[in-house]
Structures are given as C-alpha cells and as structure tokens.
C-alpha cells in the first residue's frame, strides 16, 4: 500500500524503493572496489581506476538513499517520534561522512593517477596523511557513529510500531553499527558486510512495501 499522510515528504512506496536501492548500492561498494595493497603500484592502479570512483560513488548513493528511505519510513509509521529522531541523527551523520568519501573518490584518484603516470609510489604516502588526519578521521568516524545511531533508532521505531515486521529493521541497524569495524577486515569480510547491508535494506523495504 502506498501510504501517504498529511504533510508527508516521501511516500512509503518511494521510501521502500530507496531503501532497497540503498542496500544494493552498499553491496556493490565492496564488490566493485579494487582490492590491492595500496602502498604498491598495484594499489595505485586500483585507486586510479574507474572502478575505484564507481565503488565509492555507490557508497555515497547508498547514504543519500538511506536518508530518503527514512523519510518514507516516517510516513509508514505515521510520523513516529523515534523515526523523526532517526532522520535528524542520520542527516547529521551523512553530512559529516560524505566529505570524506568525496576526498576518497576524487582526491585519492588524482594522487594515484599521478603515481601511475610517474611510476613512483612515493606519493602514496599522501593517502595515509589524508585518511588519518585528525579532522578527517574525527568527522568520518563521528558521522558513521551518528548514522549507526540513526539506523538503531529506526529499528526501534519499527520494533515498537506493530505495523511493520518487528525484526525487519534489525539487520540494517547491525550493518550500520559494523560500518567502522568492517574497514579493518579482509576484502571477504567487507563484502560480507555489504551482503548484510543489502539483506537488511531489502528486508525492511519489503516490509514497508507490504504495509
């Protein structure tokens, strides 16, 4: 049922489509991303590739669509206050997270392209200088933590609603809670995390759609 309520910005139907698409994009992110030692020329070639840009743009798209999905969830739950808090928290989280992804997409791609052109991996040291800079890391980690809190609040709203399948918000909340730890895992672990994000997004999307 395509539920609409007075003042709703996004319908339940649109929100469910956005959530399903977000889940798929979060899976494509680690699947498409080149995996190589990023201190080597092979790593530089990966970061300089179109696949590197595409993979990280998939992640950006996932975050944006997740916010759109929360607006649809808010409609499905008739303006539930916890769902409202999930939107606000996640918006703040996305705002802090996305600048870091922008630098990963374009900044590292340019640096790596120059490394490949010169045949000298020394410039790759700039990648770690950027990634682990105090301001960059603080914003990025803070943003992902806020997104995790937002996803958990959404799961709580779903659980309490009596409208959607009670467990349908839990896997996605778990996926967001594991977003920071998965960066320290192997490529296989990171792809498994993408599978969790996709499954969680699709399950909740189906639950919203049936609503």
Protein Blocks (a to p, Z undefined) as FASTA:
>chain_A
ZZddehiabdfklmmmmmmmmmmmmmmmmmmpccddfkbmklmmmmmpmklmmmmmmmmm
mmmmmmmmmmmmmmmnnopaklmmmmmmmmmmmmmmmmmmmmmmmmmmmmmmmmmmnopa
klmmmmmmmmmgmklmmmmmmmmmmmmmmmmmmmmmmmmnomacfklmmmmmmmmmmmmm
mmmmcfklmmmmmmmmmmmmmmmmmmmmmZZ
